[in-house]
Amino acid sequence: MTAISLGIPTVPTRLAERRKSRQIQVGSVAVGGDAPVSVQSMTTTRTSDIGATLQQIAELTASGCQIVRVACPTQDDADALATIARKSSIPVIADIHFQPKYVFAAIDAGCAAVRVNPGNIKQFDDKVKEIAKAAGDAGTPIRIGVNAGSLDARLLKKYGKATPEALVESALWEASLFEEHGFRDIKISVKHNDPVVMVEAYRQLAAQSDYPLHLGVTEAGPAFQGTIKSAVAFGALLSQGIGDTIRVSLSAPPVEEIKVGIQILESLNLRQRRLEIVSCPSCGRAQVDVYKLAEEVTAGLDGMTVPLRVAVMGCVVNGPGEAREADLGVASGNGKGQIFVKGEVIKTVPESKIVETLIEEALKIAEQMEKDGIASGEPSVAIGV
Ligand code: SF4
């Protein structure tokens, strides 16, 4: 039967169809095709310090990291890979620069994938046949990780600098060498520290190949700047359906990278939203301390795993409207807070009781959501004044 439009406008949930990419398997995590966009990070420990590296991987795993990369600059690091790969509960990718012998060591160690940088591995092109054979025999995917800071000297000379065209040509050239040996178990990154160049490079790459793409703004900077750069660049690409796995690079603990990555995906509806606090920025009309209220509610609901949306609004201008749209909300004014659950005012409490009432009601809703099997996200809180 044909659906009849009743003229009710629909709200889009996604900005674009996902680009059709081939799918590869990085250990237990599928990347590309219709697999959800995954979030990854990289350890900052010496890989040879197995205990410290596994500890950091455990922290990353707990924060939602799905794939982790470890550096491998020395033989001691290469020797540690097998134990780390075996004991990690998420797939481990070895990150190889300069020394091709470590590519083979990583494959032998059972790493879920190997990242190679064709720009700085000595005579990389001559090694591709052997790498393709070893990786193909072991079923290990390869990430061709081109980076503006270490672009192939030949292309640097040809283009003068790391332009989008140069980054793309480097990546596709290396991919073509693997293809000559029948190896296509590849994902690609073309990172640049300038989001404008980076976005253009990935757009060109996406148009010219069907390999899954690992997004990254390289050397994005300290947490604040790096978060903005990554959100802008990933947002521009993911909103066009481009990108299969993401790594936010911050000069900050890797767990922070995961938090930012997950938030970017949730913001674009590429992952179920977890706790979402909808709070207003406050203004001269505010009748409560919105910042304090938002912080206290957020802290009180920390760790919830259901997709709860909580609106904390400080005045009656947008308060009732936002509070009604959320699972739970408060609209404040005149020293009181109207508490909304699923759009209905369930009670009015004095200002001093707003936080505890919201938390109490949130726990009740979360319990019901868990009973109903809605437990794959976190709650969402809207805060407005
Ligand atoms: S909800 Fe009220 S206090 Fe908050 S920004 Fe809007 S008008 Fe200002």
Boltz pocket constraint, residues with backbone or C-beta under 6 A from the ligand:
constraints:
  - pocket:
      binder: B
      contacts: [[A, 280], [A, 281], [A, 282], [A, 283], [A, 284], [A, 285], [A, 286], [A, 287], [A, 313], [A, 314], [A, 315], [A, 316], [A, 317], [A, 318], [A, 319], [A, 384], [A, 385]]
      max_distance: 6.0
